[in-house]
Amino acid sequence: MRTEKGADEVSHSAGQDGYSVGQVAGFAGVTVRTLHHYDDIGLLAPSERSHAGHRRYSEADLDRLQQILFYRELGFPLDEVAALLDDPAADPRAHLRRQHELLTARIEKLQKMAAAVEHAMEARKMGINLTPEERFEVFGDKDPEQYAEEAEQRWGGTDAYVESQRRAATYTKEDWKRIQAEVDDWGRRYAELVAAGEQPAGEAAMDLAEEHRQHVTRYFFEVPYEMHRCFGDMYVSDERFKAFYDAMHPGLAEHLRDAIRANASRHSS
């Protein structure tokens, strides 16, 4: 969580008044804004203040921050993290055991996803079209052939499905590259927003939710706000979509769902 130093050097750098917010941000790889947000919501209130009133963090505060970041990396919402850490019956060793189990499962999942992405990258470089089995291998043991059938069964009679099929049939390889580049850029920016602790109902999150809606409208079919709400719910309830968005950043699927809801309410009010 922080760079290794000798005990004397650490003690000297902390001083008697603890660590400054800037030091802690550097140790933990988070922004000062994130630490201020954790303080504002009562998740991590620094134990001390300097004579000038500035935040000062103790070693115990750093331990709590480490636990917070563990759970955040695993996709836990902030309110659940607070409930877990403030449980008076919780054993610190039980936290570590649980985190180890969750991290082990996450590592196995990410390894499978990384292997599938590498396979897709190699196939695209060689100009090979992947089979449905290969494209959806990352999503587990479900039969991927049913995805196309499922889409047609759900939406085959709708104008949106017909329009999507019509547009997709006209796209060239360069079109798909451009579409994918936009998706990658959007995902990078949304992941940064989540990592910074931005709330789903904040302007930045709602603007990215709106960009998401407009992307689908521009390239596939018109997406009214109520339809977009349904998409947001599906991104969390359907494990395949949840895995796709959570791969960008843990917890991103639920964050996006909430941002989509907030954005829809903003435009309907």
Backbone as a ProteinNet text record, in pm:
[ID]
protein_1_A
[PRIMARY]
MRTEKGADEVSHSAGQDGYSVGQVAGFAGVTVRTLHHYDDIGLLAPSERSHAGHRRYSEADLDRLQQILFYRELGFPLDEVAALLDDPAADPRAHLRRQHELLTARIEKLQKMAAAVEHAMEARKMGINLTPEERFEVFGDKDPEQYAEEAEQRWGGTDAYVESQRRAATYTKEDWKRIQAEVDDWGRRYAELVAAGEQPAGEAAMDLAEEHRQHVTRYFFEVPYEMHRCFGDMYVSDERFKAFYDAMHPGLAEHLRDAIRANASRHSS
[TERTIARY]
83.1	0	86.9	209.1	302.3	439.5	529.6	662.6	732.7	819.2	886.2	991.6	993.1	1092.5	1132.6	1244	1281.6	1187.7	1181.4	1087.2	1114.9	1245	1279	1235.2	1255.4	1220.3	1070.9	992	846.4	801	856.1	818.2	850.8	970	1010.4	919.2	883	801.1	660.9	610.6	477	476.4	585.5	590	491.5	479	389.6	245.1	225.6	89.1	28.6	92.7	38	73.4	0.5	27.3	-69.6	-20.6	-107.1	-192.6	-297.6	-385.6	-310.1	-215	-135.5	-46.6	15.3	98.8	16.5	-100.1	-184.7	-231	-267.7	-308.4	-195.5	-70.8	43.7	69.1	58	77.6	-20.7	-148.6	-257	-289.4	-236.4	-267.1	-408.3	-460.9	-593.8	-577.9	-684.1	-677.7	-712.8	-664.7	-701.4	-852.7	-912	-1057.2	-1130.2	-1078	-1139.7	-1132.9	-1018.5	-1004.5	-1098.5	-1112.2	-1206.5	-1349.6	-1383	-1517.3	-1539.5	-1439.4	-1452.1	-1473	-1407	-1423.4	-1564.5	-1610.3	-1741.5	-1854.6	-1842.4	-1950	-1928	-1820.1	-1795.3	-1733	-1684.5	-1622.9	-1481	-1407.3	-1270.8	-1244.6	-1275	-1249.2	-1111.6	-1018.6	-885.4	-893.7	-808	-815.1	-766.9	-685.8	-623.2	-635.5	-609.4	-601.5	-475.9	-415.3	-298.3	-344.4	-248.5	-283.4	-357.2	-329.4	-396.1	-529.1	-566.9	-694.6	-689.9	-569.1	-557.9	-571.1	-624.6	-641.6	-505.6	-499.6	-379.5	-424.5	-362.5	-405	-307	-363.9	-282.9	-257.1	-173.7	-148.9	-279.1	-364.5	-492.9	-580.1	-573	-648.2	-598.9	-466.7	-411.4	-457.8	-464.8	-514.8	-659.3	-740.7	-881	-889.3	-806.5	-806.7	-769.8	-673.7	-636.1	-755.3	-830.9	-948.9	-1053.7	-1072.4	-1168.5	-1131	-1003.2	-959.4	-966.6	-943.8	-962.2	-1105.8	-1199.7	-1340.7	-1386.5	-1334.8	-1370.7	-1320.2	-1199.7	-1143.6	-1226.8	-1290.9	-1375.5	-1517.5	-1544.9	-1673.3	-1779.6	-1744.5	-1844.3	-1879.5	-2008.6	-2048	-1999.5	-1983.9	-1929.3	-2013.1	-2147.9	-2230.7	-2211.7	-2190	-2166.1	-2029.2	-1930.1	-1796.9	-1805.8	-1878.7	-1893.6	-1959.6	-2064.4	-2134.5	-2042.1	-1960.2	-1868.2	-1762.7	-1704.4	-1594.4	-1641.4	-1765	-1814.9	-1892.6	-1896.5	-1963.6	-1883.3	-1940.1	-1863	-1824.2	-1896.3	-1865.8	-1761.4	-1719.2	-1626.6	-1485.8	-1423.5	-1285.6	-1195.7	-1091.1	-1002	-948.4	-922.5	-873.4	-981.1	-1108.2	-1217.6	-1226.3	-1201	-1197.4	-1092.4	-973.6	-865.5	-897.1	-955.7	-991	-1093.6	-1193.9	-1297.4	-1240.2	-1153.3	-1093.6	-1005.8	-934.8	-850.3	-935.2	-1045.8	-1134.2	-1191.8	-1236.5	-1294.6	-1190.4	-1069.8	-963.6	-922.5	-915.9	-880.4	-981.3	-1110.4	-1214.6	-1205.1	-1177.4	-1164.5	-1045.6	-932.8	-813.8	-844	-911.8	-945.8	-1034.4	-1132.5	-1222.9	-1147.6	-1060.4	-986.2	-887.1	-829.6	-738	-810.2	-931.8	-1010.7	-1046.3	-1084.4	-1119.9	-999	-881.7	-761	-725.6	-739	-708.9	-804	-931.3	-1028.9	-999	-960.4	-928.5	-804.1	-702.6	-581	-613.3	-699.3	-739	-810.9	-899.9	-972.4	-878.3	-781.1	-685.3	-602.7	-557.8	-477.7	-559.6	-684.2	-769.5	-797	-823.1	-849.2	-725.8	-607.5	-483.8	-462.4	-505.2	-488.1	-606.6	-705.8	-821.3	-914.9	-916.2	-999.8	-1127.6	-1241.5	-1368.1	-1386.6	-1410.4	-1430.7	-1568.7	-1577.1	-1706.5	-1781.8	-1914.6	-1988.6	-1932.8	-1889.6	-1834.2	-1711.6	-1624.7	-1502.8	-1532.6	-1626.3	-1656.3	-1713.9	-1795.4	-1864.4	-1802.8	-1683.3	-1618	-1597	-1571	-1542.9	-1660.3	-1782.1	-1898.9	-1937.9	-1854.2	-1882.8	-1929.2	-2003.2	-2037.4	-2170	-2242.5	-2370.3	-2348.7	-2444.4	-2434.2	-2443.5	-2333.6	-2337.3	-2425.1	-2456.5	-2541.6	-2680.4	-2719.2	-2853.6	-2861.4	-2746.8	-2750.4	-2818.6	-2777.7	-2839.5	-2987.9	-3019.5	-3159.5	-3236.5	-3170.6	-3235.7	-3266.4	-3171	-3192.4	-3308.9	-3315.9	-3424.2	-3558.5	-3556.3	-3680.6	-3730.2	-3636.4	-3675.2	-3721.3	-3640.7	-3661.5	-3682.4	-3690.2	-3696.8	-3810.5	-3922.7	-4035.9	-4039.8	-3935.6	-3936.9	-3866.8	-3904.2	-3838	-3690.5	-3658.9	-3519.9	-3433.6	-3482.7	-3404.7	-3384	-3488.7	-3478.8	-3380.5	-3389	-3300.2	-3155.4	-3134	-3000.1	-2938.7	-3016.4	-2967.7	-2937.4	-3022.1	-3002.6	-2873.7	-2853.4	-2734.1	-2607.3	-2610.1	-2491.4	-2446.6	-2540.7	-2507.4	-2431.3	-2440.2	-2373.2	-2234.1	-2197.3	-2070.8	-1952	-1846.2	-1721.6	-1633.2	-1521	-1425.7	-1378.4	-1355.7	-1311	-1419.2	-1546.2	-1656.4	-1655.2	-1638.8	-1639.4	-1520.6	-1405.5	-1289	-1317.8	-1382.4	-1414.4	-1514	-1614.9	-1714.1	-1647.4	-1559.4	-1492.3	-1400.4	-1333.4	-1244.9	-1324.3	-1444.5	-1528.9	-1570.9	-1604.9	-1642.3	-1525.4	-1405.2	-1287.4	-1258.4	-1269.8	-1243.4	-1346.6	-1474.1	-1580	-1555.1	-1520.5	-1496.9	-1381.1	-1274.8	-1160.9	-1202.5	-1276.9	-1319	-1417.4	-1506.8	-1602.5	-1530	-1432.4	-1356.8	-1282.3	-1225.1	-1155.8	-1253.2	-1373.2	-1475.2	-1513.2	-1533.6	-1570.1	-1455.3	-1332.4	-1216.2	-1197.7	-1239.5	-1225.6	-1334.6	-1430.3	-1535.5	-1652.3	-1664.1	-1775.9	-1908.6	-2009.4	-2139.1	-2218.6	-2302.1	-2380.3	-2470.6	-2519.5	-2609.7	-2536.1	-2402.9	-2325.7	-2330.4	-2299.8	-2305.3	-2216.4	-2094.6	-1999.3	-2050.7	-2106.1	-2156.4	-2279.8	-2368.8	-2489	-2452.9	-2351.7	-2309.8	-2254.7	-2179.8	-2127.5	-2238.9	-2338.7	-2455	-2528	-2540.4	-2604.6	-2521.6	-2390.9	-2303.4	-2322.5	-2339.9	-2365.1	-2494	-2600	-2728.9	-2716.2	-2646.2	-2632.6	-2547.2	-2450.1	-2367.4	-2453.4	-2539.5	-2627.1	-2722.5	-2776.2	-2867.7	-2797.8	-2673.6	-2601.5	-2568.9	-2532.9	-2483	-2581.1	-2685	-2769.7	-2918.6	-2976.7	-3118.8	-3150.5	-3263.5	-3305.7	-3330.9	-3274.1	-3289.1	-3355.6	-3486.8	-3553.9	-3503.9	-3530.6	-3476.6	-3533.5	-3661	-3718.1	-3653.3	-3624.6	-3554	-3413.6	-3350.6	-3215.7	-3217.1	-3322.9	-3337.7	-3339.6	-3412.2	-3420.4	-3283.8	-3208.5	-3073.8	-2989.2	-2999	-2920.9	-2951.1	-3078	-3115.7	-3057	-3058.5	-3006.8	-2855.8	-2784.2	-2639.6	-2600.4	-2692	-2664.4	-2722.2	-2844.8	-2912.6	-2856.9	-2807	-2752.7	-2602.5	-2557	-2417.3	-2321.9	-2366.3	-2278	-2248.7	-2351.8	-2330.4	-2254.6	-2288.6	-2221.9	-2072.3	-2035.6	-1894.2	-1824.1	-1893.2	-1835.3	-1803.7	-1901.2	-1880.1	-1790.5	-1804	-1719.1	-1573.6	-1548.6	-1410.1	-1342.3	-1420.1	-1363.8	-1318.4	-1400.5	-1365.8	-1464.9	-1419	-1511.5	-1625.8	-1748	-1865.6	-1918.7	-1856.4	-1898.1	-2038.9	-2078.7	-2212	-2321.6	-2312.7	-2414.8	-2407.3	-2286	-2268.8	-2335.2	-2311.6	-2369.4	-2521.9	-2574.1	-2719.6	-2778.4	-2715.9	-2766.9	-2750.6	-2641.8	-2620.5	-2722.5	-2755.2	-2856.7	-2991.8	-3025.4	-3152.3	-3154.5	-3043.1	-3037.1	-3045	-2978.3	-2980.6	-3119.7	-3188.6	-3324.6	-3417.6	-3401.4	-3484.6	-3452.9	-3325.8	-3285.5	-3352.7	-3364.1	-3420.6	-3573.3	-3631.9	-3777.2	-3838.5	-3755.8	-3808.7	-3820.3
-120.3	0	125.7	118.6	228.7	172.7	254	206.6	162.1	59.7	3.8	101.4	122.3	206.6	137.9	179.2	132	187.1	118.8	160.6	302.5	338.2	472.4	576.7	545.6	642.1	664.3	554.8	568.3	653.1	622	697.6	845	871.5	1010.5	1081.7	1011.7	1077	1105.1	1018	1039.7	1150.4	1156.2	1254.5	1218.4	1305.3	1277.9	1305.7	1378.9	1417.3	1328.5	1216.4	1126.1	1169.3	1111.3	1135.7	1239.2	1320.8	1418.5	1349.3	1417.7	1360.1	1337.3	1425.9	1408.9	1286	1263.9	1145.5	1017.5	1014.7	894.4	867.9	974.8	958	895.4	939.6	882.3	737.7	705.3	568.1	473.1	514.2	423.5	426.4	524	531.8	580.3	665.6	723.8	875.7	944.4	1089.8	1151	1272.9	1346.7	1365.8	1386.3	1404.1	1280.3	1161.7	1037.5	1031.1	1065.6	1063.3	1163.9	1280.9	1379.1	1324.2	1253.4	1195.4	1089.3	1004.1	901.8	966.9	1079.2	1151.3	1210.1	1270.2	1335.8	1238.1	1112.6	1015.4	930.8	958.9	887.6	751	720.1	589.2	584.8	693.4	700.4	842.9	866.2	996.6	992.8	1081.7	1080.3	1099.4	1027.2	1026.9	1156.7	1230.8	1347.8	1468.3	1584.3	1709.1	1783.8	1852.9	1933.5	2059.7	2135.6	2260.3	2354.9	2341.6	2427.8	2370.5	2253.7	2193.2	2099.1	2066.9	1977.7	1831.5	1748.9	1606.5	1539.7	1453.6	1372.5	1229.7	1134.6	994.6	912.6	829.2	742.2	609.4	525.9	391.9	311.7	328.6	258.5	304.2	434.3	485.2	421.1	403.5	339.6	194.4	126.1	-11.2	-15.5	78.8	82.3	115.4	207.9	241.8	120.1	42.5	-77.6	-172.8	-189.5	-275.2	-218.5	-86.7	-22.7	-50.7	-31.1	-47.9	-193.2	-285.5	-427.2	-452.7	-409.3	-434.9	-357.8	-235.8	-160.6	-231.5	-284.1	-356.7	-479.1	-534.2	-651.6	-614	-485.1	-442.4	-411	-403.5	-374.4	-226.1	-190.3	-49.8	7.8	138.7	202.6	178.2	175.6	154.9	14.3	-84.3	-220.7	-231.1	-160.4	-159.4	-104.6	5.9	65.5	-32.1	-101.2	-196.2	-310.2	-358.6	-467.7	-424.5	-308.6	-264.9	-219.5	-171.5	-119.5	-223.5	-347.1	-454.6	-486.5	-464.1	-485.9	-632.2	-723.6	-866.2	-916	-829.8	-873.2	-892.7	-1001	-1031.9	-987.4	-907.6	-864.7	-981.6	-1094.9	-1212	-1268	-1255.4	-1302.1	-1216.1	-1084.7	-997	-1045.4	-1074.6	-1116.9	-1249.8	-1342.9	-1472.9	-1453.9	-1371.4	-1348.4	-1281.5	-1181.8	-1112.7	-1206.9	-1295	-1391.2	-1482.3	-1529.4	-1616.5	-1542.3	-1418.7	-1341.2	-1306.2	-1270.8	-1237.4	-1358.2	-1474.5	-1596.2	-1625.2	-1610.3	-1631.7	-1528	-1400.9	-1294.7	-1322.3	-1366.6	-1395.8	-1504.1	-1609.7	-1718.1	-1666.8	-1581.6	-1525.7	-1437.7	-1351	-1259.3	-1333.3	-1441.4	-1519.5	-1578.2	-1627.6	-1681.4	-1571.7	-1454.8	-1343.9	-1297.2	-1288.6	-1244.9	-1341.7	-1470.9	-1569.9	-1555	-1529.1	-1512.5	-1387.1	-1278.1	-1154	-1172.1	-1238.5	-1263.5	-1344.4	-1443.3	-1526.7	-1442.4	-1353.8	-1267.3	-1171.6	-1115	-1022.8	-1092.9	-1213.1	-1287.9	-1321.6	-1361.2	-1397	-1276.5	-1160.7	-1040	-1000	-1013	-975.4	-1061.7	-1186.8	-1279	-1276.5	-1191.3	-1181.8	-1299.6	-1365.3	-1483.7	-1444.3	-1487.5	-1463.2	-1568.3	-1522.6	-1616.4	-1678.8	-1801.6	-1868	-1810.4	-1829.6	-1784.9	-1845.3	-1972.6	-2035.9	-1961.2	-1920.7	-1851.4	-1711.1	-1642	-1505.5	-1499.6	-1597.7	-1593.8	-1686.7	-1739.7	-1832.4	-1768.5	-1638.7	-1569.4	-1572	-1593.2	-1583.5	-1715	-1817.4	-1938.7	-2054.7	-2146.2	-2272.4	-2271.9	-2158.3	-2155.8	-2167.5	-2229	-2249.2	-2115.3	-2066.7	-1935.8	-1929.4	-2042.3	-2041.2	-1987.3	-1997.2	-1952	-1800.8	-1730.4	-1585.5	-1517.2	-1558.5	-1498.5	-1533.9	-1658.8	-1701.5	-1624.6	-1606.5	-1535	-1391.5	-1326.3	-1189.2	-1181.7	-1278.6	-1277.2	-1306.1	-1398.3	-1430.4	-1310.4	-1237.5	-1122.8	-1004.7	-974.7	-849.4	-865.8	-991.2	-1014.1	-943.2	-923.1	-857.8	-708.5	-653.6	-510.2	-432	-304.4	-216.5	-200.3	-198.5	-181.1	-295.3	-418.7	-534.3	-529.5	-499.3	-493.3	-384.2	-267.2	-156.7	-190.7	-255	-294.8	-390.9	-489.5	-586.6	-518.2	-423.4	-354.6	-273.2	-197.5	-114.4	-199.1	-302	-385.2	-450.4	-483.7	-550	-459	-327	-232.1	-193.3	-229.1	-183.2	-261	-187.6	-248.7	-280.3	-345.1	-376.2	-248	-141	-14.1	48.9	31.8	81.5	15.2	-117.2	-189.6	-149.2	-122.7	-77.7	57	146.9	278.1	265.7	181.2	160.5	104.4	5.3	-55.9	43.6	128.9	229.7	325.7	362.2	450.2	381.1	252.5	176	169.3	142.7	133.2	266.1	375.8	508.3	542.7	513.3	537.7	454	326.2	239	286.9	335.7	387.5	508.3	599.8	719.9	687	589.8	554.4	485.4	398.9	330.9	432.2	535.7	639.9	713.5	736.8	806.1	724	593.3	506.9	500.3	486.9	477.4	603.8	717.7	843.9	864.5	771.8	782.4	870.1	900.8	983	909.5	980.7	919.5	901.7	796.8	773.9	890.5	963.4	1074	1204.5	1200.5	1320.3	1354.7	1479	1526.3	1443.1	1414.6	1342.6	1202.8	1133	997.9	1000.9	1094.5	1103	1139	1224.2	1259.9	1139.4	1053.7	933	832.5	828	742.6	789.5	921.1	977.3	946.6	953.6	919.8	773.7	687.8	545.2	527.9	597.8	588.5	638.6	749.1	806.1	719.5	647.9	557.2	447.3	386.8	281.3	339.3	457.8	522.5	551.9	598	637.5	518.2	405.2	293.9	178.3	170.8	52.2	84.4	149.4	180.7	286.9	352.1	457.7	400.3	464.8	417.4	526.5	519.9	613.9	591.3	686.3	677.5	559.3	528.3	414.3	283.2	272.5	153.7	147.7	264.3	268.7	223.4	259.7	210.1	56.7	-1.9	-148.5	-208.3	-142.3	-188.5	-187.8	-78.7	-68.6	-181.4	-213.6	-325.6	-456.8	-474.4	-597.7	-609.2	-495.7	-499	-554.6	-549.7	-604.2	-744.3	-766.3	-894.5	-1005.5	-971.1	-1071.1	-1083.5	-1200.1	-1220	-1188.9	-1211.2	-1186.1	-1037.7	-954.9	-810.8	-760.4	-813.8	-769.4	-797.6	-915	-948.9	-853.1	-816.1	-724.7	-589.3	-531.2	-398.1	-401.2	-505.7	-512.6	-539.3	-592.3	-611	-475.5	-372.5	-237.9	-182.5	-206	-168.4	-238.9	-298.4	-366.8	-275.9	-327.2	-251.3	-156.3	-155.6	-57.7	-85.5	-212.6	-244.9	-180.3	-195.5	-136.9	15.7	68.1	213.8	268.2	201.8	245.5	236.9	128.5	115.9	235.4	271.2	382.8	515.6	530	653.3	664.4	551.3	550.5	592.9	540.8	578.7	727.7	778.1	919.9	1006.7	963.9	1041.4	1041.8	928.9	922.7	1015.4	1014.7	1102.8	1248.6	1278.3	1416	1467.5	1380.2	1423.5	1416.2	1344.5	1336.1	1440	1503.8	1602.5	1739.3
0	0	0	60.1	50.9	23.1	-24.8	-56.5	69	54.2	169.9	222.4	354.4	419.3	548.8	602.4	733.2	837.5	951.7	1055.4	1101.6	1114.9	1161.7	1061.3	929.2	826.4	821	834.3	834.2	951.5	1067.6	1186.7	1169.8	1108.7	1090.4	991.7	880	778	829.2	917.5	970.6	1074.7	1152.9	1259.7	1369.1	1466.8	1577.5	1540.1	1433.6	1397	1289.3	1256.3	1155.7	1014.5	918.1	776.8	720.6	628.7	563	457.7	412.2	311.8	181.2	150.3	29.2	37.1	154.5	172.5	156.5	219.6	214.5	71.1	-0.2	-139.8	-219.4	-193.7	-263.7	-225.3	-96.1	-50.6	-118.2	-118.1	-156	-305.2	-377.7	-520.5	-547.7	-459.7	-479.5	-484.5	-519	-525.3	-389.6	-369.6	-248.8	-244.5	-361.7	-368	-315.1	-348	-299.1	-146.9	-90	55.9	121.8	60.8	115.4	111.2	0.6	-11.2	96.6	120.6	224.3	361.7	383.3	510.2	519	410.2	410.3	441.7	391.9	413.8	538.8	612.1	737.2	720	600	576.7	631.4	616.4	667.4	715.9	841.2	901.2	967	929.1	990.9	1141.4	1211.9	1358.1	1420.1	1345	1404.6	1312	1369.7	1294.7	1338.7	1244	1279.1	1353.4	1401.7	1470.9	1377.8	1246.6	1148.3	1103	1156.7	1121.4	1003.2	954	839	882.7	791.3	820.2	841.3	944	968.2	995	924.8	930.6	1014.9	1101.5	1186.7	1115.9	1178.7	1124.3	1119.6	1221.4	1222.2	1104.5	1072.9	957.6	828.4	817.7	697.6	686.9	800.6	799.4	748.8	795.6	751.8	603.1	557.4	415.1	330.6	377	303.3	290.7	399.5	395.8	299.3	302.2	211.7	67.1	34	-104.7	-148.7	-56.4	-88.7	-133.5	-50.9	-82.1	-205.9	-225	-345.3	-470.3	-463.2	-577.7	-611.1	-508.6	-529.3	-571	-586.5	-639.5	-536.9	-408.9	-305.4	-308.2	-304.9	-293.9	-161	-155.8	-37	88	72.6	190.9	248.3	159.8	208.2	273.3	218.4	279.6	421.9	437.2	570.2	667.4	621.4	708	749.5	656.1	686.7	788	767.4	852.7	989.8	998.2	1125.7	1206.7	1156.6	1228.9	1355	1473.7	1597.2	1619.2	1553.7	1572.2	1472.9	1380.6	1276	1331.6	1290.6	1327.1	1211.8	1238.2	1129.2	1047.3	1114.7	1041.1	949.4	991.2	905.6	779.5	793.5	676.4	577.6	629.3	541.2	473.8	549.2	489.3	378.4	405.8	305.1	181.5	203.3	90.6	8.4	75.8	4.8	-83.4	-29.5	-107.5	-228.5	-205.9	-315	-420.8	-375.8	-470.1	-553.1	-488.8	-561.9	-671.8	-638.8	-739.3	-850.6	-814.3	-914.6	-1007.2	-949.6	-1030.2	-1132.5	-1090.8	-1183.3	-1295.5	-1260.7	-1361.6	-1459.5	-1406.6	-1492.9	-1581.3	-1531.3	-1613.5	-1733.8	-1711.6	-1822.1	-1921.4	-1868.7	-1955.7	-2036.4	-1969.5	-2039.5	-2151.8	-2125.2	-2228.8	-2346.7	-2319.6	-2427.5	-2509.2	-2441	-2511.6	-2597.9	-2544.4	-2622.5	-2748	-2733	-2846.4	-2951.3	-2904.5	-2996.8	-3069.1	-2995.6	-3056.8	-3164.9	-3135.1	-3231.5	-3355.3	-3332.7	-3446	-3535.1	-3474	-3552.8	-3632.8	-3570.9	-3638.8	-3763.6	-3755.1	-3867.4	-3962.8	-3933.2	-4021.4	-4011.5	-3895.9	-3878	-3805.4	-3854.9	-3786.5	-3678	-3555.8	-3445.8	-3453.4	-3407.4	-3398	-3279.1	-3274	-3154.3	-3026.2	-3031.8	-2912.6	-2862.8	-2956.4	-2917.1	-2866.5	-2931.4	-2891.3	-2749.9	-2712.9	-2583.8	-2480.3	-2511	-2419.3	-2281.6	-2280.4	-2156.4	-2059.7	-2110	-2024	-1957.9	-1969.1	-1894.3	-1980	-1916.3	-1979.1	-2053.3	-2055.3	-2124.8	-2275.3	-2341.4	-2485.5	-2557.9	-2620.8	-2683.6	-2806.7	-2868	-2986.5	-2955.3	-2827.9	-2793.3	-2779.6	-2777.9	-2761.5	-2878.8	-3000	-3118	-3122.1	-3090.5	-3087.8	-2981.1	-2865.5	-2755.8	-2797	-2864.2	-2909.3	-3006.4	-3097.2	-3195.2	-3127.9	-3030.4	-2959.8	-2879.1	-2816.2	-2734.2	-2818.7	-2923.6	-2994.7	-3145.2	-3191.2	-3335.5	-3405.9	-3337.1	-3400.7	-3381.5	-3317.4	-3289.1	-3399.2	-3408.8	-3505.1	-3471.6	-3340.3	-3297.5	-3348.6	-3336.6	-3382.1	-3532.6	-3606.9	-3753	-3795.3	-3730.3	-3763.5	-3730.5	-3615	-3575.7	-3676.7	-3718.8	-3817.2	-3950.3	-3989.3	-4117.8	-4115.8	-4007.1	-3999.6	-3991.1	-3905.8	-3886.2	-4016.3	-4101.5	-4228.2	-4323.1	-4301.4	-4392	-4344.3	-4220.4	-4164.2	-4220.7	-4250.8	-4297.7	-4177.9	-4205.5	-4099.3	-4031.8	-4111.1	-4054.9	-3967.5	-4006.8	-3924.3	-3787.7	-3786.6	-3659.8	-3573.6	-3637.7	-3560.8	-3494.2	-3568.3	-3513.2	-3398	-3416	-3309.9	-3185.1	-3204.7	-3090.7	-3021.2	-3098.3	-3039.2	-2951.4	-2996.1	-2915.1	-2785.6	-2796.3	-2676.8	-2579.1	-2630.4	-2544	-2475.4	-2550.7	-2492.9	-2387	-2414.7	-2316.3	-2190.9	-2208.4	-2093.5	-2008.2	-2072.2	-1996.5	-1913.6	-1973.4	-1900.8	-1788.9	-1813.9	-1708	-1592.7	-1624.7	-1519.2	-1433	-1494.4	-1418.5	-1327.2	-1377	-1297.8	-1174.6	-1192.8	-1080.1	-979.8	-1031	-942.9	-860.2	-914	-842.6	-737.8	-729	-628.2	-668.6	-800.1	-845.8	-825.2	-785.3	-759	-889.4	-898.7	-1021.2	-1058.1	-958.1	-985.5	-1011.7	-1014.7	-1044.3	-1192.4	-1225.7	-1364	-1455.5	-1410.1	-1495.4	-1529.4	-1430	-1453.1	-1543	-1518.9	-1602.8	-1746.9	-1764	-1899.7	-1974.2	-1904.1	-1969.4	-1996.4	-1908.9	-1934.4	-2059.8	-2074.2	-2193.4	-2318.5	-2305.3	-2418.8	-2459.3	-2360.1	-2385.4	-2465.6	-2423.5	-2493.5	-2637.5	-2654.9	-2787.6	-2879.2	-2821.8	-2901.5	-2964.3	-2883.1	-2934.9	-3039.1	-3010.5	-3105.2	-3237.6	-3230.5	-3351.7	-3440.3	-3378.1	-3459	-3476.9	-3392.2	-3400.9	-3410.6	-3311.5	-3314.8	-3211.7	-3228.3	-3136.9	-2997.5	-2895.9	-2757.4	-2673.9	-2653.9	-2562.6	-2419.6	-2332.3	-2197.1	-2118.8	-2139.4	-2067.2	-2112.8	-2242.9	-2292	-2232.2	-2220.1	-2164.1	-2018.2	-1944.8	-1807.4	-1805.1	-1897	-1904.5	-1935	-2024.4	-2053.2	-1925.6	-1848.7	-1726	-1628.9	-1614.8	-1526.6	-1578.8	-1711.3	-1770.9	-1751.9	-1749.5	-1732.5	-1596.1	-1500.6	-1368	-1351.8	-1402.8	-1381.9	-1470.8	-1588.7	-1680.6	-1656.8	-1615.3	-1578.4	-1692.7	-1816.5	-1930.3	-1944.6	-1935	-1943.4	-1820.7	-1703.2	-1580.4	-1587.4	-1640	-1652.4	-1748.5	-1856	-1955.3	-1892.3	-1821	-1763.8	-1640.3	-1557.4	-1438	-1472.9	-1593.9	-1637.5	-1660.4	-1689.1	-1705.9	-1570.9	-1466.8	-1329.4	-1237.4	-1127.3	-1036.5	-992.5	-1003.5	-961.4	-1066.8	-1186.9	-1288	-1339.1	-1348.5	-1400.7	-1315.5	-1184.4	-1096.6	-1098.9	-1103.8	-1110	-1236.7	-1350.2	-1477.2	-1473.4	-1416.2	-1405.3	-1331.3	-1219.6	-1140	-1213.4	-1287.2	-1363.9	-1476.7	-1539.8	-1645.6	-1588.9	-1471.2	-1407.7	-1377	-1320.7	-1285.6	-1410	-1516.9	-1640.4	-1701.5	-1698.4	-1752.4	-1673.2	-1540.3	-1456.8	-1485.9	-1508.5	-1539	-1667.3	-1768.4	-1894.5	-1897.8	-1802.7	-1800.2	-1708.7	-1626.1	-1532.1	-1597.9
[MASK]
+++++++++++++++++++++++++++++++++++++++++++++++++++++++++++++++++++++++++++++++++++++++++++++++++++++++++++++++++++++++++++++++++++++++++++++++++++++++++++++++++++++++++++++++++++++++++++++++++++++++++++++++++++++++++++++++++++++++++++++++++++++++++++++++++++++++++++++

